Amino acid sequence: MMRILKRTTGKTPQQKREALAGLLFALPSLAGFALFFVIPFFMSLYYCFTEGIGGTRFAGFKNFESLLSSESFLLAAKNTLIFNGVAVPLIILVSLGFALLLNTGIKGLSFYRSSFILPLVVPVASVILVWQILFHERGALSQLLKHFGLPAVNWINSGWSVGVLVLLYIWKNCGYNVVLFLAGLNSIPREYYESARIDGAGPWTCFTRITLPFLAPTGFFVLVLSIINSLKVFRESYQLAGNYPDRHIYMLQNFMNNNFANLNYQRLSAAAFLLFVIIGLMVFALFRFEAKLGRDLE
């Protein structure tokens, strides 16, 4: 009786040993996560409410007030919002378009898949070098304009810079999204399309009534992935235009990197915490929307 009670109310010795073994195997990963993520996060949170470098003292919300009144921060936030609002929908539409085109049974599908994945494995420095050759004020594109009697354009240091960065972002990250969309399209049973065509449905009806609903989970994942990649575009922006790029591509990452270089840790921590809160709220809203969409489709 006691043995049965022990089995129903607690773990057996074997289960405890397995749990302990699993914890020991996971310990190095948990230690690394705590050392490089958890502890720095709380240190950054502490700096948000202090001032001074050596002897820090409590400052309340002074750092956040200073941050929200900073023109450079507001410019960086506006540019980041504009970039995400333009680049993320564009890359989803372009990726979906290419996926639908490749899903039509085009010859050499494996070759095209490899071609789309290639930008992901090419070193960023090499990509930036090609982009600078193309879009520099004296680059290939400006020389082509001069050939036709048009004035040269300083693509990287003008209002055109955001277009150049969006184009670079799409070229760099489009391939992975195409592969994900292709996997989602291949998982849709072909019988649904055949039945719809028998009932007289056209291509647009099949796309809106079959493809889009079944592709919604993949599309949601691609959306989240695209937003995450768009927030990492600082690497390309930094190598393309340096620490202080044109004001149209001065992103939040540029702002935080410059404050780190100036040892303004309080301001950097406040900006990082605000970005963390905004991203968390955005992801939470997206997951709520995806859950509601899934219930509606059911």
C-alpha positions as CSV (number, residue, x, y, z in Angstrom):
1,M,0.0,0.0,0.0
2,M,2.8,2.4,0.9
3,R,4.6,1.6,-2.4
4,I,1.4,2.4,-4.4
5,L,1.0,5.6,-2.4
6,K,4.6,6.6,-3.1
7,R,4.1,6.0,-6.8
8,T,1.0,8.2,-6.9
9,T,2.1,11.0,-4.7
10,G,5.8,11.5,-5.7
11,K,8.5,10.5,-8.1
12,T,10.1,7.1,-7.9
13,P,13.9,6.9,-7.3
14,Q,14.4,6.1,-11.0
15,Q,12.6,9.2,-12.1
16,K,14.5,11.3,-9.6
17,R,17.8,10.0,-10.9
18,E,16.7,10.7,-14.5
19,A,15.7,14.2,-13.5
20,L,19.0,14.8,-11.8
21,A,20.9,13.5,-14.8
22,G,19.0,15.8,-17.1
23,L,19.7,18.7,-14.9
24,L,23.4,17.9,-14.8
25,F,23.5,17.7,-18.6
26,A,21.6,21.0,-18.9
27,L,23.7,22.8,-16.3
28,P,26.4,24.1,-18.6
29,S,23.8,25.6,-20.9
30,L,21.9,27.1,-18.0
31,A,25.1,28.5,-16.5
32,G,26.0,30.1,-19.9
33,F,22.5,31.5,-20.2
34,A,22.6,33.0,-16.7
35,L,26.1,34.3,-17.2
36,F,25.6,36.0,-20.6
37,F,21.9,36.9,-20.5
38,V,20.2,36.8,-17.1
39,I,22.9,38.5,-15.0
40,P,23.7,41.2,-17.6
41,F,19.9,41.9,-18.0
42,F,19.5,42.6,-14.3
43,M,22.7,44.7,-14.2
44,S,21.3,46.7,-17.2
45,L,18.0,47.1,-15.3
46,Y,20.0,48.4,-12.3
47,Y,21.8,51.0,-14.5
48,C,18.5,52.2,-15.8
49,F,17.7,53.8,-12.5
50,T,21.2,55.1,-11.5
51,E,23.6,57.8,-12.5
52,G,27.3,58.2,-12.3
53,I,30.1,56.0,-13.4
54,G,32.2,55.1,-10.3
55,G,29.9,55.7,-7.4
56,T,26.4,55.2,-8.8
57,R,23.4,56.7,-7.1
58,F,19.7,56.3,-7.5
59,A,18.2,58.6,-10.2
60,G,14.6,57.3,-10.5
61,F,13.2,57.8,-14.0
62,K,15.6,60.5,-14.9
63,N,17.4,58.4,-17.5
64,F,14.1,57.6,-19.3
65,E,13.0,61.2,-19.2
66,S,16.4,62.2,-20.7
67,L,16.1,59.5,-23.3
68,L,12.5,60.4,-24.4
69,S,13.6,64.1,-24.8
70,S,16.7,63.2,-26.8
71,E,16.4,64.1,-30.5
72,S,18.9,61.4,-31.6
73,F,16.9,58.7,-29.8
74,L,13.6,59.9,-31.2
75,L,15.2,60.0,-34.7
76,A,16.6,56.5,-34.3
77,A,13.2,55.2,-33.0
78,K,11.3,56.8,-35.9
79,N,13.8,55.4,-38.5
80,T,13.6,51.9,-37.0
81,L,9.8,52.0,-37.0
82,I,9.8,53.2,-40.7
83,F,12.3,50.6,-41.7
84,N,10.3,47.8,-40.1
85,G,7.1,49.1,-41.5
86,V,8.5,49.1,-45.1
87,A,11.0,46.2,-45.1
88,V,9.0,43.5,-43.2
89,P,5.8,43.6,-45.4
90,L,8.0,43.8,-48.6
91,I,10.1,40.8,-47.7
92,I,7.0,38.7,-46.9
93,L,5.3,39.7,-50.2
94,V,8.5,39.1,-52.2
95,S,9.3,35.8,-50.4
96,L,5.7,34.5,-50.9
97,G,5.7,35.5,-54.6
98,F,9.0,33.6,-55.2
99,A,7.7,30.6,-53.3
100,L,4.5,30.5,-55.3
101,L,6.5,30.8,-58.5
102,L,8.8,27.9,-57.5
103,N,5.9,25.8,-56.4
104,T,4.5,25.7,-59.9
105,G,6.8,22.8,-60.8
106,I,9.6,24.9,-62.4
107,K,12.6,22.9,-63.6
108,G,15.8,23.0,-61.5
109,L,14.0,23.6,-58.2
110,S,16.9,22.4,-56.1
111,F,19.2,24.9,-58.0
112,Y,16.9,27.8,-57.2
113,R,16.6,26.8,-53.6
114,S,20.4,26.8,-53.3
115,S,20.5,30.2,-55.0
116,F,18.1,31.7,-52.6
117,I,20.0,30.3,-49.6
118,L,23.4,31.5,-50.9
119,P,23.1,35.1,-49.5
120,L,22.8,33.7,-46.0
121,V,26.2,32.0,-46.1
122,V,28.1,34.8,-47.9
123,P,30.1,36.9,-45.4
124,V,28.5,40.2,-44.7
125,A,31.7,42.1,-45.3
126,S,31.9,40.7,-48.9
127,V,28.2,41.7,-49.5
128,I,28.8,45.2,-48.2
129,L,31.8,45.6,-50.5
130,V,29.7,44.7,-53.5
131,W,26.9,47.1,-52.3
132,Q,29.4,49.9,-51.9
133,I,30.8,49.3,-55.4
134,L,27.2,49.5,-56.7
135,F,25.8,52.4,-54.7
136,H,28.8,54.6,-53.9
137,E,28.6,58.2,-55.2
138,R,31.2,57.2,-57.8
139,G,30.1,53.6,-58.0
140,A,28.8,51.6,-60.9
141,L,25.2,52.8,-60.7
142,S,26.1,56.4,-60.6
143,Q,28.5,55.9,-63.6
144,L,25.6,54.3,-65.5
145,L,23.4,57.4,-64.8
146,K,26.3,59.7,-66.0
147,H,26.5,57.6,-69.2
148,F,22.9,58.6,-69.9
149,G,23.5,62.2,-69.0
150,L,21.9,62.1,-65.6
151,P,23.5,63.5,-62.4
152,A,25.3,61.1,-60.0
153,V,23.5,60.2,-56.8
154,N,25.0,59.7,-53.4
155,W,22.9,56.7,-52.6
156,I,24.4,55.9,-49.2
157,N,24.5,59.4,-47.8
158,S,21.1,60.8,-48.9
159,G,17.4,60.0,-48.7
160,W,18.0,57.0,-50.9
161,S,20.0,55.3,-48.2
162,V,16.9,53.8,-46.6
163,G,15.9,52.2,-49.9
164,V,19.4,50.8,-50.3
165,L,19.3,49.3,-46.8
166,V,15.8,47.8,-47.4
167,L,17.0,46.3,-50.7
168,L,20.1,44.8,-48.9
169,Y,17.9,43.4,-46.1
170,I,15.5,41.8,-48.6
171,W,18.3,40.3,-50.6
172,K,20.1,39.0,-47.5
173,N,17.1,37.4,-45.8
174,C,14.6,36.6,-48.6
175,G,16.0,33.1,-49.4
176,Y,15.3,31.6,-46.0
177,N,11.7,32.8,-46.0
178,V,11.2,31.4,-49.5
179,V,12.3,28.0,-48.3
180,L,9.9,28.2,-45.3
181,F,7.0,29.2,-47.5
182,L,7.9,26.3,-49.9
183,A,7.8,23.9,-47.1
184,G,4.4,25.3,-46.0
185,L,3.0,25.1,-49.6
186,N,4.2,21.5,-50.0
187,S,2.3,20.5,-46.8
188,I,-1.0,21.5,-48.3
189,P,-2.8,18.4,-49.7
190,R,-3.3,18.6,-53.5
191,E,-6.7,17.0,-53.2
192,Y,-8.1,20.3,-51.9
193,Y,-7.1,22.1,-55.0
194,E,-8.4,19.3,-57.3
195,S,-11.8,19.4,-55.5
196,A,-11.9,23.2,-55.7
197,R,-11.2,23.1,-59.4
198,I,-13.9,20.5,-60.0
199,D,-16.4,22.9,-58.2
200,G,-15.4,25.6,-60.6
201,A,-13.0,27.6,-58.4
202,G,-10.4,29.7,-60.2
203,P,-6.7,30.4,-59.2
204,W,-7.6,33.5,-57.1
205,T,-10.3,31.6,-55.2
206,C,-7.9,28.7,-54.6
207,F,-5.3,31.1,-53.3
208,T,-7.5,33.0,-50.9
209,R,-9.6,30.0,-49.7
210,I,-7.0,27.3,-49.6
211,T,-3.4,28.5,-49.8
212,L,-3.6,31.5,-47.4
213,P,-5.5,29.8,-44.6
214,F,-3.3,26.7,-44.6
215,L,-0.2,28.9,-45.0
216,A,-1.1,31.1,-42.0
217,P,1.0,29.3,-39.4
218,T,4.1,29.4,-41.7
219,G,3.3,33.0,-42.5
220,F,3.2,33.9,-38.8
221,F,6.6,32.3,-38.2
222,V,8.1,34.1,-41.2
223,L,6.6,37.4,-39.9
224,V,8.2,36.9,-36.5
225,L,11.5,35.9,-38.0
226,S,11.5,38.9,-40.4
227,I,10.9,41.3,-37.5
228,I,13.8,39.8,-35.6
229,N,16.1,40.0,-38.6
230,S,15.0,43.6,-39.3
231,L,16.1,44.5,-35.8
232,K,19.6,43.0,-36.5
233,V,20.1,45.2,-39.6
234,F,22.6,47.3,-37.7
235,R,25.4,45.1,-38.8
236,E,24.8,45.9,-42.4
237,S,24.1,49.6,-41.7
238,Y,27.3,49.9,-39.6
239,Q,29.5,48.3,-42.3
240,L,27.7,50.2,-45.1
241,A,27.9,53.8,-43.6
242,G,29.9,53.7,-40.3
243,N,29.1,54.8,-36.8
244,Y,27.2,57.9,-37.8
245,P,25.3,57.1,-41.1
246,D,22.9,59.3,-42.9
247,R,20.1,60.5,-40.7
248,H,17.6,58.3,-42.7
249,I,19.3,55.1,-41.6
250,Y,20.3,56.1,-38.1
251,M,18.7,53.1,-36.2
252,L,18.2,52.4,-32.5
253,Q,21.2,50.0,-32.7
254,N,23.4,52.8,-33.9
255,F,22.2,55.0,-31.0
256,M,23.0,52.2,-28.5
257,N,26.3,51.4,-30.0
258,N,27.4,55.1,-29.9
259,N,26.4,55.4,-26.3
260,F,28.3,52.2,-25.5
261,A,31.4,53.8,-27.2
262,N,30.9,57.0,-25.1
263,L,30.6,54.9,-21.9
264,N,27.1,56.3,-21.3
265,Y,25.9,53.0,-19.8
266,Q,22.8,54.5,-18.0
267,R,21.4,55.9,-21.3
268,L,22.4,52.7,-23.1
269,S,20.6,50.5,-20.5
270,A,17.5,52.7,-20.6
271,A,17.3,52.5,-24.4
272,A,17.9,48.7,-24.3
273,F,15.2,48.2,-21.7
274,L,12.7,50.2,-23.7
275,L,13.5,48.2,-26.8
276,F,13.1,45.0,-24.8
277,V,9.6,46.1,-23.6
278,I,8.5,47.1,-27.0
279,I,9.7,43.9,-28.6
280,G,8.0,41.9,-25.8
281,L,4.7,43.6,-26.3
282,M,4.9,43.2,-30.1
283,V,5.6,39.5,-29.9
284,F,2.9,39.1,-27.3
285,A,0.4,40.8,-29.6
286,L,1.5,38.7,-32.6
287,F,1.0,35.5,-30.6
288,R,-2.4,36.6,-29.4
289,F,-3.4,37.5,-33.0
290,E,-2.0,34.1,-34.3
291,A,-4.1,32.2,-31.6
292,K,-7.2,34.2,-32.5
293,L,-6.6,33.5,-36.2
294,G,-6.1,29.8,-35.5
295,R,-9.5,29.6,-33.6
296,D,-11.2,31.4,-36.5
297,L,-9.8,29.0,-39.0
298,E,-11.0,26.1,-37.0
